[in-house]
Amino acid sequence: MIKKERKVSDFITKLEALLRRMPEMEPGRDRAVSELNKRRAGYLGEQKLDYYLSFLDEKECWIYHSLRLSNGSQFFQIDTLLLTKSFAMILEVKNWNGTIIFEPEFHQVIRIHNDKEEAFHDPISQAEHQSRQLKKWLAANGFPDIPIEFPVIISSHSTIIKSPSKQTSKKVMHAHRLLSNLNSIKKYNSIERLNEKQIKKISHTLL
């Protein structure tokens, strides 16, 4: 059941408004356009995931998109959160094309696309950080400690994923693998840690 719909981020909206006012030859415009294209691609990747999320049992899984939560003076964002009575799952979605190479030693990803190499921050580390923040948020709001999974989802099925580490395949997957991965997690996280009342309270606090 979708409890919070996905929305275009305020950053994209503000950047679009800025570019409408910015002259064509304005210094920095190309950089702004590039950043906007990256953000739009990310949002498109999240939308591609909706097809697979539509197969989830509405009575067993609650879905929250575009969350912005506070831990005191610090804020953190979660693109998509799945919540069940047994565990939570943070989905870090990447809409990358071409070939991506995960380099755990340097905590980075190299993308090769159209004969161009580009480096990105390691999304596994980003998702892990979000899971720590969510655990902290749950504790601060008086909710039970529950397991939190944090897979990185590559939305394009044609993207080639490479890594020297076998551990990467446990954390990174194409979108079509999400449902089978979720079923596997259910098997070793079968104990219900949240009751109906707690689920509703968490949902109310998230929103």
C-alpha positions as CSV (number, residue, x, y, z in Angstrom):
1,M,0.0,0.0,0.0
2,I,1.4,3.4,-1.0
3,K,1.2,5.6,2.1
4,K,3.2,8.5,0.6
5,E,3.3,9.3,-3.1
6,R,6.5,10.2,-5.0
7,K,6.9,13.8,-5.9
8,V,9.4,15.8,-7.9
9,S,12.0,17.2,-5.5
10,D,12.1,20.8,-4.6
11,F,15.6,21.0,-5.9
12,I,14.5,20.0,-9.4
13,T,11.6,22.5,-9.3
14,K,13.9,25.4,-8.1
15,L,16.6,24.5,-10.7
16,E,14.0,24.5,-13.5
17,A,12.8,27.9,-12.3
18,L,16.3,29.2,-12.2
19,L,17.1,28.1,-15.7
20,R,14.0,29.7,-17.1
21,R,15.3,33.1,-15.8
22,M,19.0,32.4,-16.7
23,P,20.3,33.8,-20.1
24,E,21.6,31.3,-22.6
25,M,25.2,32.7,-22.3
26,E,25.2,33.0,-18.6
27,P,28.3,31.5,-16.9
28,G,27.4,28.4,-15.0
29,R,24.3,27.6,-17.1
30,D,25.8,24.5,-18.7
31,R,26.7,23.2,-15.2
32,A,23.1,23.9,-14.0
33,V,21.6,22.1,-17.1
34,S,23.9,19.1,-16.5
35,E,22.8,18.9,-12.8
36,L,19.2,19.2,-13.8
37,N,19.5,16.4,-16.3
38,K,21.1,14.2,-13.6
39,R,18.3,14.9,-11.2
40,R,15.6,14.2,-13.8
41,A,17.3,11.0,-14.7
42,G,17.3,9.9,-11.1
43,Y,13.6,10.7,-10.8
44,L,12.9,8.8,-13.9
45,G,14.8,5.8,-12.5
46,E,12.6,5.9,-9.4
47,Q,9.4,5.9,-11.6
48,K,10.7,2.8,-13.4
49,L,10.7,1.0,-10.1
50,D,6.9,1.5,-9.7
51,Y,6.1,-1.4,-12.0
52,Y,7.8,-3.9,-9.7
53,L,6.5,-2.3,-6.5
54,S,2.9,-2.7,-7.9
55,F,3.2,-6.5,-7.3
56,L,3.7,-6.1,-3.6
57,D,1.0,-7.3,-1.3
58,E,-0.8,-4.1,-0.1
59,K,-1.7,-5.8,3.2
60,E,1.9,-6.8,4.0
61,C,4.0,-3.9,2.7
62,W,3.7,-0.1,3.2
63,I,5.4,2.1,0.7
64,Y,6.7,5.6,1.4
65,H,8.3,7.8,-1.3
66,S,10.2,11.1,-1.1
67,L,10.8,11.1,2.7
68,R,12.7,13.9,4.5
69,L,13.2,13.1,8.1
70,S,14.9,14.8,11.0
71,N,17.3,13.6,13.6
72,G,17.5,16.7,15.8
73,S,19.3,19.3,13.8
74,Q,20.2,16.9,11.0
75,F,18.0,15.9,8.1
76,F,18.2,12.9,5.8
77,Q,16.3,11.8,2.8
78,I,15.0,8.4,1.6
79,D,13.8,8.0,-2.0
80,T,11.7,4.9,-1.2
81,L,11.1,3.1,2.0
82,L,9.3,-0.3,2.3
83,L,7.9,-1.2,5.7
84,T,6.7,-4.6,6.9
85,K,5.9,-6.0,10.3
86,S,9.3,-7.8,10.3
87,F,11.7,-5.4,8.6
88,A,12.2,-2.2,6.7
89,M,13.9,-1.8,3.3
90,I,15.5,1.4,1.9
91,L,15.7,1.4,-1.9
92,E,18.5,3.5,-3.3
93,V,17.6,3.8,-7.0
94,K,20.2,4.7,-9.7
95,N,19.3,5.3,-13.3
96,W,22.7,4.7,-14.8
97,N,23.3,3.5,-18.3
98,G,26.4,1.9,-19.9
99,T,28.8,-0.1,-17.7
100,I,29.2,0.6,-14.0
101,I,32.1,-0.7,-12.0
102,F,31.9,-0.8,-8.2
103,E,35.3,-0.2,-6.5
104,P,34.8,-1.0,-2.8
105,E,38.4,-0.2,-1.9
106,F,37.9,3.5,-2.9
107,H,34.1,3.6,-2.2
108,Q,33.3,4.8,-5.6
109,V,31.6,3.8,-8.8
110,I,33.0,4.3,-12.3
111,R,30.5,4.6,-15.1
112,I,31.6,4.1,-18.7
113,H,29.1,5.4,-21.2
114,N,29.6,6.6,-24.8
115,D,33.4,6.2,-24.4
116,K,33.4,8.5,-21.4
117,E,34.4,7.6,-17.8
118,E,32.8,9.3,-14.8
119,A,33.2,8.7,-11.1
120,F,30.3,8.7,-8.5
121,H,30.1,8.3,-4.8
122,D,29.4,4.7,-3.7
123,P,25.6,4.3,-3.4
124,I,26.1,1.3,-1.1
125,S,27.7,3.6,1.5
126,Q,25.0,6.2,0.9
127,A,22.3,3.6,1.5
128,E,24.1,2.3,4.6
129,H,24.3,5.8,6.0
130,Q,20.5,6.2,5.5
131,S,19.9,2.9,7.3
132,R,21.9,4.1,10.3
133,Q,20.0,7.4,10.3
134,L,16.6,5.6,10.1
135,K,17.6,3.3,13.0
136,K,18.4,6.4,15.0
137,W,15.1,8.0,14.0
138,L,13.1,5.0,15.1
139,A,14.9,4.9,18.4
140,A,14.4,8.6,19.0
141,N,10.7,8.3,18.4
142,G,10.3,5.3,20.7
143,F,9.8,2.6,18.1
144,P,11.2,-1.0,18.3
145,D,14.5,-1.8,16.7
146,I,13.9,-3.7,13.4
147,P,16.2,-5.0,10.7
148,I,16.8,-2.5,7.9
149,E,17.9,-3.7,4.5
150,F,19.4,-1.2,2.0
151,P,19.8,-2.6,-1.6
152,V,21.0,-0.4,-4.4
153,I,18.6,-0.8,-7.4
154,I,19.8,-0.2,-11.0
155,S,16.7,0.8,-12.9
156,S,17.9,0.1,-16.4
157,H,18.0,-3.7,-17.3
158,S,20.6,-3.0,-20.0
159,T,23.1,-1.6,-17.6
160,I,26.2,-3.8,-17.1
161,I,27.3,-4.2,-13.5
162,K,30.8,-5.1,-12.6
163,S,32.8,-5.4,-9.4
164,P,35.9,-7.2,-8.1
165,S,34.0,-8.0,-4.9
166,K,31.4,-10.8,-4.6
167,Q,29.7,-8.8,-1.8
168,T,28.6,-6.2,-4.3
169,S,26.1,-8.6,-5.8
170,K,24.4,-9.0,-2.5
171,K,23.7,-5.3,-2.3
172,V,23.4,-4.2,-5.9
173,M,20.8,-5.5,-8.3
174,H,18.7,-4.7,-11.4
175,A,15.1,-3.7,-10.7
176,H,13.7,-7.0,-11.9
177,R,15.5,-8.8,-9.0
178,L,13.8,-6.7,-6.3
179,L,10.9,-9.0,-5.8
180,S,12.9,-12.2,-5.5
181,N,15.3,-10.5,-3.2
182,L,12.4,-9.3,-1.0
183,N,11.1,-12.9,-0.8
184,S,14.5,-14.1,0.3
185,I,14.7,-11.5,3.0
186,K,11.2,-12.4,4.2
187,K,12.5,-16.0,4.8
188,Y,15.2,-15.0,7.3
189,N,13.3,-12.1,8.8
190,S,10.0,-13.9,9.4
191,I,9.5,-12.8,13.0
192,E,7.0,-10.0,13.4
193,R,8.6,-7.1,15.3
194,L,5.8,-4.6,14.8
195,N,2.1,-5.0,15.4
196,E,-0.7,-3.2,13.5
197,K,-0.9,-0.3,16.1
198,Q,2.9,0.3,15.9
199,I,2.8,0.2,12.1
200,K,0.1,2.9,12.0
201,K,2.0,5.0,14.6
202,I,5.2,4.8,12.5
203,S,3.2,5.7,9.4
204,H,1.7,8.7,11.1
205,T,5.1,9.9,12.3
206,L,6.7,9.5,8.9
207,L,4.0,11.6,7.3
